[in-house]
Amino acid sequence: MATNDYTTIEEKELLELAKKRVKKIKDFYIHLFIYAIGVTVFVLKTYFGVPFNFIPVRYINWFVMSVWTFFLVVQAVQLFFNEVVFGKKWEQKKIQNFIEKDSNKKTWE
């Protein structure tokens, strides 16, 4: 019975992690869609001279687009490449290191 309780707790934790991951992916794609609209407006304004003079679009310039691109790339790296760099193997190795350090401290007492 005890193993069954742990399994359900682990399943709940995995479900919660999956929900958070899906929300992050959804937020990223919403951000990407808004960014695509921003790039379109920026290109129309800068290269084709379309007169967008209402408040939020008036302030889109090279600096704003550069900063926005930087944050979009950072968000993409955190979302998609974080798993490659800090995946399950890395996590297990770090846990093992902490356990070994903890057990080494206890043997000297």
N, C-alpha and C positions, 0 to 999 in steps of 0.2 A: 504493500500500500504506500509506503514511503517513497519508493522510486516513482510511483505513479504521480504523486504530488509534485516531485521535482520535475518530472517531465512536463506536467501542465504549467508549472511556473516557468520553465525554460521556453515552452511554446508561447506563453503569453509575452515573455520578454522578446522573443524573436518576432512575434507579430507586431509588438510595439516598435521595434527597430525598423521593421519593414514599412510600417506606416510613416515613420519619420523620414525614411529614405524616399518614399514615393512623394511625400509632400515637398521635400527639397528638390526633387527632379521636376515636379510640377511648377514650383516657384521659379526654377531656372528657365523652363521653357516659356513661362509668362514674361520673364525678364528679357529673354531672347526675342520674343515677338515684339515687345515694346521697343527694344533696341533697333530691330529691323525697321520699324516705323520711323524712329528717330533718324536713322541713317538715310532713309529715303527722303525725309523732309530736308535733312542737311544737304544732300546732294542736289535736290531740286533748288534749294535756296542759294547754294554756293555756286554751282556750275551752270544752272539754267536761269538764274535770276528771278525765280518766282517770288513775288513779294509777300512773304509771310511776315506780317507785322503785328500779330497778336502776341500777348505777353509771354507764354512759355517758349514759343518757337523763336521769338526775336533774339533770345540769348543763346541759341545753339551756335557754337563756333568751334574752331579746331581744338581749343583747350578742353571744352566741355566734352566733345566727342572722344578725345584722348583719354580723359579721366574715366568716362563711362566705359570705354573699351577695356581699359585696365581692370576695372572692377568686374566686368563681365568675364574676362579671362581668369581672374582670380577665383570667381565663383565656379567656373567650369573646372578648373584644376582641383579645387577642393572637393567638388562633387564626383568627378569621374576618375581623376588620377590618384586621389588619396587612397583608394582601395588598392591600386597597383603598388604604391610605395609602402603603405602601412596596412597591408592585408592581414589575413588570418595567421600566416606563418610568422610575420613580424610580431603580431600580438602574442602568439603562443611563446615565441622566443623571449620576449620581454617578461612575460609572466613567469617563465622558467627561471630567468635571471633573478627576479625579485625573490622567488621562493628559495633559490640557492643562497642568495645573500642573507636571507632571514635565517635559514638553517645553519649557515656558517657562524652567525652571531650567537646562536643558541649553543653550539658545541663548545665555545670558549668560556661559557659561564660556569 
